């Protein structure tokens, strides 16, 4: 296991560099020297994102005892492929924790339309976490926050310390975190999303990602956008006006009558205490 990635631990102001070993505690430890390091790669895995991907990709699989294992099999396969092909220097997995988050307190309908987690998936998550612990990989999660928030916090802290961070997820929300030292990795497609990709494929800066999201909303999380605005129209509007604030300030100049009317209505709603613009800007901006 000498070439295996190191685990990470978060200190008050420094990273703790970990040292691989073969001891009973697993292949990785969080013991070692405090260090600031350059050009090392940290991979942050969005746990539930990858678990759901594996669950739905493989269909029903069971162990000899009849226990469901499709998510376990798929997740571990992804994880081993990541180790083999990407050769991370540092690694952590982040999971959502049970219970409401601060977003539920701000917006009662947040994720209200989501279907419950499939019954045969629920017992597989603890198994996956147990396997990760056997590898010595740290698992993070904070009650009251989503995995996305924790990932964003760790990613920004690590990038500030000189690490090259790869966020392993299929969640488009993560694109707003892209920067010189932060990239998004879609393992299934073997695709790395960086600043160049974001500009070429979507014509956006990372700061504009949330502007597009605010306009189109998010049906998966039950977050409303501007009626009649999908991703294509949202991109067109941000390409033309640059920012959401500038667009709303010039809503009356939008040429399409129905779109103009809907934007003006959205501007009225935005003025309310729990308005749409301030809400969407807080979706992924928190630090834990």
Secondary structure, 3 states (H helix, E strand, C coil): CCCCCECEEECCCCEEECCECCCCCCCECCCCCECCCCCCEEEEEEHHHHHHHHHHHHCCCECCCCCECHHHHHHHHHHHHHHHHHCCCEEEEECCCCCCCHHHHHCCCCCCCCCCCCHHHHHHHHHHHHHHHHHCCEEECCCCCCHHHHHHHHHHHHHHCCCEEEEECCCHHHHHHCECCEEEEECCCCEEECHHHHHHHHCCCHHHHHHHHHHHCECCCCECCCCCCCHHHHHHHHHHHCCHHHHHHCHHHCCCHHHHHHHHHHHHHHCCCCCHHHHHHCCCCCCC
